[in-house]
Amino acid sequence: MKTALMRIIVLVLCMTLAACGSNHAEKNHSTSNQKEQASQGIPSNADKQPEHKPGPSYSKNRKKLADVTLDRVVDGDTIKVIYNGKKDTVRYLLVDTPETKKPNSCVQPYGKDASKRNKELVSSGELQLEFDKGDRRDKYGRLLAYVYVDGKSVQETLLKEGLARVAYVYEPNTKYIDQFRLDEQEAKSEKLSIWSRNGYVTNRGFNGCVK
């Protein structure tokens, strides 16, 4: 009886020692792996940063663009398009170009240049509109929009090339006013086109007619 009891006690002790040895070996193996990863520049699980997938807040500043088809160019800051299956007139937000077709008004210097350049731009690729926070139409029923061709702003190009001035600034349709003023100042500093004539550009428009 005593011999059997002693055998049971010895067996339990052996099993306990074996389990401890196994746990110790696993810990050593884990520590060894961590050291090996560190030496190879591989981050351990503890060092890994959680992945942040883009949510709604990441995309809230993206442009919401509407595809349109060009019908024809009216002048430097106005075009006619097919929008939602109907023909519509689009007046460019925040810019003004010299007149070429305004009733009871003469053709102004650089007006034809602005109109020609506008036609080149809007005819060169995919045409899209972006609306601002305020009214989408003016008192004449024209759409008020930022105009893009292949994702590039037509307004910015006209301003940078000295073919348009910043104008008709009415809140809340002022999303890009700061950038547009920088573009205008760039052309003004270089005295491009409308800025090449002293006193030609005023707060109310442009002075002079083509003779």
Contacts in CASP RR format, 6 or more apart in sequence:
PFRMAT RR
TARGET T0000
AUTHOR 0000-0000-0000
METHOD contacts of the structure
MODEL  1
MKTALMRIIVLVLCMTLAACGSNHAEKNHSTSNQKEQASQGIPSNADKQP
EHKPGPSYSKNRKKLADVTLDRVVDGDTIKVIYNGKKDTVRYLLVDTPET
KKPNSCVQPYGKDASKRNKELVSSGELQLEFDKGDRRDKYGRLLAYVYVD
GKSVQETLLKEGLARVAYVYEPNTKYIDQFRLDEQEAKSEKLSIWSRNGY
VTNRGFNGCVK
34 44 0 8 1.000
37 43 0 8 1.000
37 44 0 8 1.000
38 44 0 8 1.000
63 130 0 8 1.000
63 148 0 8 1.000
64 130 0 8 1.000
64 131 0 8 1.000
65 128 0 8 1.000
65 129 0 8 1.000
65 130 0 8 1.000
65 148 0 8 1.000
65 151 0 8 1.000
66 83 0 8 1.000
66 128 0 8 1.000
66 129 0 8 1.000
66 130 0 8 1.000
66 131 0 8 1.000
67 126 0 8 1.000
67 127 0 8 1.000
67 128 0 8 1.000
68 81 0 8 1.000
68 82 0 8 1.000
68 83 0 8 1.000
68 88 0 8 1.000
68 90 0 8 1.000
68 127 0 8 1.000
68 128 0 8 1.000
68 129 0 8 1.000
69 81 0 8 1.000
69 82 0 8 1.000
69 127 0 8 1.000
70 79 0 8 1.000
70 80 0 8 1.000
70 81 0 8 1.000
70 122 0 8 1.000
70 123 0 8 1.000
70 127 0 8 1.000
71 79 0 8 1.000
71 80 0 8 1.000
71 81 0 8 1.000
71 82 0 8 1.000
71 87 0 8 1.000
72 79 0 8 1.000
72 80 0 8 1.000
73 79 0 8 1.000
73 80 0 8 1.000
73 115 0 8 1.000
73 118 0 8 1.000
73 119 0 8 1.000
73 122 0 8 1.000
73 123 0 8 1.000
74 80 0 8 1.000
74 89 0 8 1.000
74 101 0 8 1.000
75 97 0 8 1.000
75 99 0 8 1.000
75 100 0 8 1.000
75 101 0 8 1.000
75 111 0 8 1.000
75 114 0 8 1.000
75 115 0 8 1.000
75 118 0 8 1.000
76 92 0 8 1.000
76 97 0 8 1.000
76 100 0 8 1.000
76 111 0 8 1.000
76 114 0 8 1.000
76 115 0 8 1.000
76 117 0 8 1.000
76 118 0 8 1.000
76 158 0 8 1.000
76 163 0 8 1.000
76 164 0 8 1.000
77 91 0 8 1.000
77 92 0 8 1.000
77 95 0 8 1.000
77 96 0 8 1.000
77 97 0 8 1.000
77 114 0 8 1.000
77 118 0 8 1.000
77 158 0 8 1.000
77 164 0 8 1.000
78 89 0 8 1.000
78 90 0 8 1.000
78 91 0 8 1.000
78 92 0 8 1.000
78 142 0 8 1.000
79 89 0 8 1.000
79 90 0 8 1.000
79 118 0 8 1.000
79 122 0 8 1.000
79 147 0 8 1.000
80 87 0 8 1.000
80 88 0 8 1.000
80 89 0 8 1.000
80 90 0 8 1.000
81 87 0 8 1.000
81 88 0 8 1.000
81 90 0 8 1.000
81 127 0 8 1.000
81 129 0 8 1.000
82 88 0 8 1.000
83 90 0 8 1.000
83 129 0 8 1.000
83 143 0 8 1.000
88 142 0 8 1.000
88 143 0 8 1.000
89 140 0 8 1.000
89 141 0 8 1.000
89 142 0 8 1.000
89 143 0 8 1.000
90 129 0 8 1.000
90 142 0 8 1.000
90 143 0 8 1.000
90 144 0 8 1.000
90 145 0 8 1.000
90 147 0 8 1.000
91 138 0 8 1.000
91 140 0 8 1.000
91 142 0 8 1.000
91 143 0 8 1.000
91 144 0 8 1.000
91 145 0 8 1.000
92 145 0 8 1.000
92 146 0 8 1.000
92 147 0 8 1.000
92 154 0 8 1.000
92 155 0 8 1.000
93 132 0 8 1.000
93 144 0 8 1.000
93 145 0 8 1.000
93 146 0 8 1.000
93 155 0 8 1.000
93 168 0 8 1.000
93 173 0 8 1.000
94 155 0 8 1.000
94 166 0 8 1.000
94 167 0 8 1.000
94 168 0 8 1.000
94 169 0 8 1.000
94 173 0 8 1.000
94 174 0 8 1.000
94 176 0 8 1.000
94 177 0 8 1.000
94 180 0 8 1.000
95 155 0 8 1.000
95 158 0 8 1.000
95 159 0 8 1.000
95 164 0 8 1.000
95 165 0 8 1.000
95 166 0 8 1.000
95 167 0 8 1.000
95 168 0 8 1.000
95 180 0 8 1.000
96 164 0 8 1.000
96 165 0 8 1.000
96 166 0 8 1.000
96 167 0 8 1.000
96 168 0 8 1.000
96 205 0 8 1.000
97 110 0 8 1.000
97 111 0 8 1.000
97 114 0 8 1.000
97 115 0 8 1.000
97 118 0 8 1.000
97 158 0 8 1.000
97 163 0 8 1.000
97 164 0 8 1.000
97 165 0 8 1.000
98 108 0 8 1.000
98 109 0 8 1.000
98 110 0 8 1.000
98 111 0 8 1.000
98 114 0 8 1.000
98 194 0 8 1.000
98 206 0 8 1.000
99 105 0 8 1.000
99 106 0 8 1.000
99 107 0 8 1.000
99 108 0 8 1.000
99 111 0 8 1.000
99 206 0 8 1.000
100 107 0 8 1.000
100 108 0 8 1.000
100 111 0 8 1.000
100 112 0 8 1.000
100 114 0 8 1.000
100 115 0 8 1.000
106 208 0 8 1.000
106 209 0 8 1.000
106 210 0 8 1.000
107 209 0 8 1.000
107 210 0 8 1.000
108 206 0 8 1.000
108 208 0 8 1.000
108 209 0 8 1.000
108 210 0 8 1.000
109 194 0 8 1.000
109 197 0 8 1.000
109 200 0 8 1.000
109 206 0 8 1.000
109 208 0 8 1.000
109 209 0 8 1.000
109 210 0 8 1.000
110 162 0 8 1.000
110 163 0 8 1.000
110 193 0 8 1.000
110 194 0 8 1.000
111 163 0 8 1.000
112 210 0 8 1.000
113 163 0 8 1.000
113 193 0 8 1.000
114 158 0 8 1.000
114 163 0 8 1.000
114 164 0 8 1.000
117 157 0 8 1.000
117 158 0 8 1.000
117 161 0 8 1.000
117 163 0 8 1.000
118 154 0 8 1.000
118 158 0 8 1.000
121 149 0 8 1.000
121 154 0 8 1.000
121 157 0 8 1.000
121 158 0 8 1.000
122 147 0 8 1.000
122 149 0 8 1.000
122 154 0 8 1.000
124 149 0 8 1.000
124 150 0 8 1.000
125 149 0 8 1.000
125 150 0 8 1.000
126 149 0 8 1.000
126 150 0 8 1.000
126 151 0 8 1.000
127 147 0 8 1.000
127 148 0 8 1.000
127 149 0 8 1.000
128 147 0 8 1.000
128 148 0 8 1.000
128 149 0 8 1.000
128 151 0 8 1.000
129 143 0 8 1.000
129 145 0 8 1.000
129 146 0 8 1.000
129 147 0 8 1.000
129 148 0 8 1.000
130 145 0 8 1.000
130 146 0 8 1.000
130 148 0 8 1.000
131 143 0 8 1.000
131 144 0 8 1.000
131 145 0 8 1.000
131 146 0 8 1.000
132 144 0 8 1.000
132 145 0 8 1.000
132 146 0 8 1.000
132 172 0 8 1.000
132 173 0 8 1.000
132 174 0 8 1.000
132 175 0 8 1.000
133 172 0 8 1.000
133 173 0 8 1.000
133 175 0 8 1.000
134 172 0 8 1.000
134 173 0 8 1.000
135 144 0 8 1.000
135 173 0 8 1.000
136 143 0 8 1.000
136 144 0 8 1.000
136 145 0 8 1.000
137 143 0 8 1.000
137 144 0 8 1.000
138 144 0 8 1.000
144 173 0 8 1.000
146 153 0 8 1.000
146 155 0 8 1.000
146 175 0 8 1.000
146 176 0 8 1.000
147 153 0 8 1.000
147 154 0 8 1.000
147 155 0 8 1.000
148 154 0 8 1.000
153 176 0 8 1.000
155 164 0 8 1.000
155 176 0 8 1.000
155 180 0 8 1.000
156 176 0 8 1.000
156 179 0 8 1.000
156 180 0 8 1.000
156 183 0 8 1.000
158 164 0 8 1.000
159 165 0 8 1.000
159 166 0 8 1.000
159 180 0 8 1.000
159 183 0 8 1.000
159 184 0 8 1.000
159 186 0 8 1.000
159 187 0 8 1.000
160 183 0 8 1.000
160 186 0 8 1.000
160 187 0 8 1.000
161 187 0 8 1.000
161 192 0 8 1.000
161 193 0 8 1.000
162 184 0 8 1.000
162 187 0 8 1.000
162 188 0 8 1.000
162 192 0 8 1.000
162 193 0 8 1.000
162 194 0 8 1.000
162 195 0 8 1.000
163 193 0 8 1.000
163 194 0 8 1.000
164 184 0 8 1.000
164 194 0 8 1.000
165 184 0 8 1.000
165 194 0 8 1.000
165 201 0 8 1.000
165 205 0 8 1.000
165 206 0 8 1.000
166 177 0 8 1.000
166 180 0 8 1.000
166 181 0 8 1.000
166 184 0 8 1.000
167 205 0 8 1.000
169 177 0 8 1.000
187 193 0 8 1.000
187 194 0 8 1.000
187 195 0 8 1.000
188 195 0 8 1.000
194 200 0 8 1.000
194 201 0 8 1.000
194 206 0 8 1.000
195 201 0 8 1.000
199 207 0 8 1.000
200 206 0 8 1.000
200 207 0 8 1.000
200 208 0 8 1.000
201 207 0 8 1.000
END
